[in-house]
């Protein structure tokens, strides 16, 4: 059975990222020493990235169901019903480790992978988003990484032809050694033609589609399942290379064969390539799979079975074909200039058999490859609770005017225009609300229906209190969708953490996930897809816990959505939600006082729901002209953003008991700023009283300055200068 | 007016321009595959849409400019037929010999997508009748290689013959400096052929046809074209 293959030694096992007890598990499962190729397959299937061995136990606890959920976690992407026979298919996925090593290619293949997940299910992608975290701006690698990642995301999405409509970009020294590149894709399909990975029928042909297989990306998923050390640059060859042109062809060809009824099951080749796609299709369908690698289209000569099974070459798919439609499917692929090869067939043996050069290289039980993957209940300790920061005891080092300008010109709160102008956000002609607002709004076809989309997380909060931070990430996504007038329907998450073998990191993971679950339940905002990225850690230093949330909401009529920009002078500015002046873990405390301190703001989910439902109703009733969720930077930053968006000034007066700086910059949750005519404001205040929602009239729009009590007015031009200036200025500094 | 939209592998704004044409003419355009040798009968206007034909590999538009169908497009233009190339389509028309010059990498080497003002240089062509001369319109741009370049003689001819169709400008119509997003020579956003029947432009008027999605300043181009007919 073996020829010219390395002998299996403990050292070789360790190089494959398998622990000694995991290897014992393999021996017990198959009753013999695995072949070299089999060892590679176990390594690919049982690493953290593919097996979720540290996280599976906890992922079961989050809500994943609702009447509108068609497909929850476990498929290529989640699927929700958006009415009129249509479904929205979406997922978010990380490409953190490769992007740190090779930012352009790491980011492109991250985007390519998530797009494939969506169109594998029969959906045409209509939007992409992302969530990016980089190290401190002062770190010598940061500029290079920002430049490469942004160019890579644009390079792929722009060419593929999907608008990148939103995202989140942040900086923190804890990402110095491990950046985060989380990409989200959203597609639309007909509800009655969703495609799944589950193979059916014995003896049916398995077809390989797309680009040829090369030696790139071998062990990519294994690399993404370990910490970095000082030699992480040596892992460059494990990073795949993206080809958006091939992916665009693959999209068109796949949708065409799906429409012609050729496809029985389909699975994209992502992490662990041919191995995981074949195993998944067979295992889900209770079938065996037999592959003949001699038929696999290869880019290079002399590739071994081991290399072919572990290659992560991009833009490839595996499909179970209706045998009667073989010629038709092949003609479509050839028209698009893509490879089409029958590389195997389904069997009734429940074995995963791989032949190459007339030899059997692999013969493994197919279901056990996935089902019997190790499952760890790793020890976890909860993050100790921090005490609240007493706002009155914090002496503001600068005035509110100066603090506002400093915050607007900070790395985290500055305008990210430099980033999103490198993404084609207008292609397809349906981008009703562009990047830079609370949520993007994308019209579905000719409308009037639309999707609202956003990505959110506040890692500082998660670090200080994983449970509250997890809740907050979900609540903020829900709020951002609400602020444009959408009904939040479901979310996808991308759970980025450090090394789960450390109990305090595992504690962060468990805490955040519990918070996410609690908020998702309270807000009827189920989790339908997601990804876990662990081992974001370098030399023992982990990232901030970063459970990224990608939210999807529905609007019945895109004409009735609102943006955050003030529309006209002379309107009332209304503050929805109670303002206690919570300074713990606020941007103000971090940027102005240099303190990342205290407990983060607690999230009252009942208040979130009450206030959000109230705001959404107002938007639908046409009572407000602008709406903005309040988050990082608090009220004054939110107000400045509304002012800058259309160049209409505002004056604000303080209410309530909190000290000035806490009232202006506190990050109390469940709050929104609205603009409305005086007449509508009166109606809103009356409705608020009826519904028990705290609403205060705190100012008026108009003029070309922002007027803050006790301070010289700030010209809008000055606000814009600092807000728009930081990122281009930073990126223009030499040495990219 | 009968339109045909060319489809090369990697093109991705064919649906956007087909939508704009349908809105202006009431008729969906024919979609013509690159491997064909003939255009459908009775076509008045051929459109090369935006995208990344052949991945922009080799050079933008270079491979598509030599595709089978381009022979028929050249013959159509030689007969006086109308041809519109948008973004990658403009690059394809330059590479295919229908328009002079070349589109190079943007001045700052980055892809740029944003709203951009253009000055309509003349309104006496088949493409711009629905605009007023010197009108400032706001449309989208989305390209990495829109920096128009030609040799001095060609530039002199283009200017001398009034063949600059659109120039990048600011909201007031002023040209130069930061109003030019890509470093294009003479702020050129689009040019005509000698006979004014071929237009190539980098911006995307096809994405500005709906008040809910950025505005309607792109409609004028398609409404102008809706009135042309070779038979007439």
Contacts between the chains, C-beta under 8 A, distances in Angstrom:
chain1	res1	chain2	res2	distance
A	151	B	110	7.3
A	151	B	111	7.6
A	154	B	111	5.1
A	155	B	111	7.5
A	158	B	52	7.4
A	158	B	111	5.9
A	158	B	113	7.7
A	158	B	142	7.1
A	158	B	144	7.7
A	159	B	10	7.2
A	159	B	12	7.6
A	159	B	51	7.9
A	159	B	52	4.1
A	159	B	55	6.5
A	159	B	56	7.1
A	160	B	12	7.2
A	161	B	12	2.7
A	161	B	13	7.3
A	161	B	51	6.3
A	161	B	52	7.8
A	243	B	55	7.0
A	244	B	52	7.2
A	244	B	55	6.8
A	245	B	9	7.3
A	245	B	10	5.0
A	245	B	52	6.4
A	245	B	54	6.6
A	245	B	55	2.9
A	245	B	56	7.9
A	245	B	57	6.8
A	246	B	55	7.8
A	248	B	9	7.5
A	248	B	10	5.7
A	248	B	12	6.6
A	248	B	52	7.6
A	249	B	9	5.7
A	249	B	10	7.4
A	336	B	9	6.7
A	337	B	9	6.4
A	420	B	113	7.9
A	421	B	112	5.7
A	421	B	113	5.7
A	421	B	114	5.1
A	422	B	110	5.6
A	422	B	111	5.1
A	422	B	112	7.0
A	422	B	113	7.2
A	423	B	111	7.9
A	423	B	113	6.3
A	424	B	111	7.4
A	424	B	113	4.7
A	424	B	142	4.4
A	425	B	113	5.8
A	426	B	113	6.2
A	426	B	140	4.6
A	426	B	142	6.1
A	426	B	204	7.1
A	426	B	207	5.1
A	426	B	214	7.1
A	427	B	12	6.5
A	427	B	13	6.2
A	427	B	16	6.9
A	427	B	50	7.9
A	427	B	142	6.5
A	427	B	207	7.4
A	428	B	15	7.1
A	428	B	16	6.5
A	429	B	16	4.8
A	429	B	19	6.4
A	429	B	206	7.0
A	429	B	207	4.8
A	429	B	209	7.2
A	429	B	210	7.0
A	429	B	213	5.9
A	430	B	213	6.5
A	431	B	213	6.3
A	431	B	214	7.6
A	432	B	212	5.5
A	432	B	213	5.8
A	443	B	212	7.1
A	443	B	213	7.0
A	447	B	212	7.5
A	558	B	212	6.0
A	559	B	212	5.9
